[in-house]
Structure formats: C-alpha cells, structure tokens
Amino acid sequence: MSGKDPGEVQIVVSPYRICPLGAHIYHQGGTVTAMTINKGILLGFVPSGDSEVVSHSGQFGGEVRFSSVKVVIAVLDAF
C-alpha cells in the first residue's frame, strides 16, 4: 500500500478495551477493571523523515494528510 520495501514497514497494534463498570470512570477516580478483547487496530507505517502524516486505509478510499507538528501545537494549546 505504501509502495515502500516491506522491510521498511513498522507495525503498531492497539487492542480494543472494554470497561464493564462504565465509560470514563477513571476520570472520576473510580476503580477500572478494563480488559482487552480479541479485536483491535493494526497500523502499518513507514517513517518519512518529515512532519507530514499521510494515511491510507485498506477499508476506505481516499487519503488523509496532516502535519504532526500542528497536532502537537493544538494539543499543547488546549492545556
């Protein structure tokens, strides 16, 4: 999908989690009994060496582009 050598592709796996006690209970100092399930997100990426992120999906058409620098600045500004 990236057009790069398969040896350059790095992988991140993020399992889905559930919390039987309710969403966001940890924000209120409550006990969390979260657990993973056998579903999740698998992300393959190739570092580009710059701040632009280009995303393609195997399930959805099109492409998304954004600057990771602008995301960091927006997050910092939110605090």
LINSUL-V115801 format. One record per helix or strand of 2 or more residues. SS is the DSSP state (a for helix, b for strand). FROM is the first residue (numbers start at 1). LEN is the number of residues. If there is no record, write none. Layout:
ss->[SS;SS]
from->[FROM;FROM]
len->[LEN;LEN]
This chain:
ss->[a;b;a;b;b;b;a]
from->[6;10;25;35;52;64;68]
len->[3;9;4;11;4;4;11]
